[in-house]
Amino acid sequence: MNLTYPTGRIVFLDYLRAVACFMVILVHCIEPFYLGGEGTYIASYSDACWVAFVNSFLRVAVPLFVMTSSYLLMPIKSDTETFYCRRFQRVMIPFAVWSLAYAFIPMWGSGGEVAIGDNLAQLSVNLMWHSGHLWFVYMIIGVYLFMPILSPWLERVSKRGERAFILVWLFTTTVPFFRELARSIRGTAEVWGEASWNEFGLLYYFSGFIGFVVAAHYIRKYVDWSVKKTLFVALPMIVVGYLATALPFYLQLPDSYPVNKSIDLAVQLELSWDFTTTGAALMTLGVFLVFKLINRPCKAYPLFYDISRLSYGMYLLHMFVLVAIFDIVKGWEIGTPLTMFVSAFLTYIGSYIATKLLSLLPKSKYIVG
C-alpha cells in the first residue's frame, strides 16, 4: 500500500491517536470477560486478574483522544460559527449515519431480526445499548460546544493561573472517592452541596473532561522539557496513576468464582476506572508527555498517519467488526490474554480496512469523518 502524508504534521499526535484507537478496541474485547449474564459475569479468578491489570491501563484511551484534539484546536483560530460548522461536518454527520446503522442493521446474533422501532425510540433520547461505545461522541460534542467559551480565557490567562485551574481540576478527580466516604458516613453519596434536588456541587464546574482540554493547551504552550526531565515527571505519574486505577479494582474482586451478579457489581468494581478519576488522569498526562518526545516520523509513519486520519471512522464502525471477530477468536480456545489481544488486533485491522474502503467513496467525509 502506497501511503503518503502531508508535511508539517505534529507527528506524535498521529502516533498517539493510532495507539489510543487500538486501546479502545482492546477495552471492548476485554469487556466480555467481566460483563455478561445478569450484568456482571466473571468465569475465573484468572480472568478477573487479566481484566484488572490490562484494562486498568487502558483507561487513558478516551482522555488521550480529548487531549489530541484539544492540543490542535485550542485556542480556537476561527470564529465560533465556523468552528461549530466544521465540527458539525466532521463529527455530527458521521455520528448520525452510524447511529442509524446500529439501529437498522442486525447484530449480536439477532437472527436477522432487529427491533427498529424500539431502537429509534431509544435513539431519540439517548444512545442504544448495543452502540454504547458512542457515548464518547456525545461527550466530545459537549467539549467542542464549550471550546469557544474557554478559548478567550486561555489566550489571556497567565501560566500560573492556568496551572492553578489544572490543580483544582486534579482535585475534582478525587470526588468519586469522597462520595464513597460520604456514603459510608451519611448513607448517601452527595458531597459539598450536592443533594437529591441539586446535582451541581461545589466543584462541578471545574470537573470532567474539560480539565484534559486545559492540560493539553498548557503542555503545548509551556512544556518544552528535555527527555530526562520529561521521563522524570511522566513515569512516576504513570506508575502512581496505574496503581491508583488497578488496585481498587483488584482489591474488590470476589472470593469465589464464577461470578454471576447484577450490573451493580461491575459499576462498583469500576469506581477507580472512571476516565476522570485521579489514576486515569495521572496516567493520561504521563503518557501524553512521553509521546510528546517523539518529534520525527519513522519509516512506518505514513501508516500511522493514515490510521490517525481514519481513527474516528474506525471508532464509529468497529463494533460491527469486533462482534464477528470476537466470536471466532473465542472459539479457538487460546486462553484469556491471547483472546483479548488477538481479537483486538484483528478487529483493529478489519476496522482500518473497512474505513479505508469507505473513505474512497464520494462524500466519504460524511461517513467516516
C-alpha positions, 0 to 999 in steps of 0.5 A, a space after each residue: 500500500 502506497 501511503 503518503 502524508 502531508 508535511 508539517 504534521 505534529 507527528 506524535 499526535 498521529 502516533 498517539 491517536 493510532 495507539 489510543 484507537 487500538 486501546 479502545 478496541 482492546 477495552 471492548 474485547 476485554 469487556 466480555 470477560 467481566 460483563 455478561 449474564 445478569 450484568 456482571 459475569 466473571 468465569 475465573 479468578 484468572 480472568 478477573 486478574 487479566 481484566 484488572 491489570 490490562 484494562 486498568 491501563 487502558 483507561 487513558 484511551 478516551 482522555 488521550 483522544 480529548 487531549 489530541 484534539 484539544 492540543 490542535 484546536 485550542 485556542 480556537 483560530 476561527 470564529 465560533 460559527 465556523 468552528 461549530 460548522 466544521 465540527 458539525 461536518 466532521 463529527 455530527 454527520 458521521 455520528 448520525 449515519 452510524 447511529 442509524 446503522 446500529 439501529 437498522 442493521 442486525 447484530 449480536 446474533 439477532 437472527 436477522 431480526 432487529 427491533 427498529 422501532 424500539 431502537 429509534 425510540 431509544 435513539 431519540 433520547 439517548 444512545 442504544 445499548 448495543 452502540 454504547 461505545 458512542 457515548 464518547 461522541 456525545 461527550 466530545 460534542 459537549 467539549 467542542 460546544 464549550 471550546 469557544 467559551 474557554 478559548 478567550 480565557 486561555 489566550 489571556 490567562 497567565 501560566 500560573 493561573 492556568 496551572 492553578 485551574 489544572 490543580 483544582 481540576 486534579 482535585 475534582 478527580 478525587 470526588 468519586 472517592 469522597 462520595 464513597 466516604 460520604 456514603 459510608 458516613 451519611 448513607 448517601 453519596 452527595 458531597 459539598 452541596 450536592 443533594 437529591 434536588 441539586 446535582 451541581 456541587 461545589 466543584 462541578 464546574 471545574 470537573 470532567 473532561 474539560 480539565 484534559 482540554 486545559 492540560 493539553 493547551 498548557 503542555 503545548 504552550 509551556 512544556 518544552 522539557 528535555 527527555 530526562 526531565 520529561 521521563 522524570 515527571 511522566 513515569 512516576 505519574 504513570 506508575 502512581 496513576 496505574 496503581 491508583 486505577 488497578 488496585 481498587 479494582 483488584 482489591 474488590 474482586 470476589 472470593 469465589 468464582 464464577 461470578 454471576 451478579 447484577 450490573 451493580 457489581 461491575 459499576 462498583 468494581 469500576 469506581 477507580 476506572 472512571 476516565 476522570 478519576 485521579 489514576 486515569 488522569 495521572 496516567 493520561 498526562 504521563 503518557 501524553 508527555 512521553 509521546 510528546 518526545 517523539 518529534 520525527 516520523 519513522 519509516 512506518 509513519 505514513 501508516 500511522 498517519 493514515 490510521 490517525 486520519 481514519 481513527 474516528 471512522 474506525 471508532 464509529 464502525 468497529 463494533 460491527 467488526 469486533 462482534 464477528 471477530 470476537 466470536 471466532 477468536 473465542 472459539 479457538 480456545 487460546 486462553 484469556 490474554 491471547 483472546 483479548 489481544 488477538 481479537 483486538 488486533 484483528 478487529 483493529 485491522 478489519 476496522 482500518 480496512 473497512 474505513 479505508 474502503 469507505 473513505 474512497 467513496 464520494 462524500 466519504 467525509 460524511 461517513 467516516 469523518 
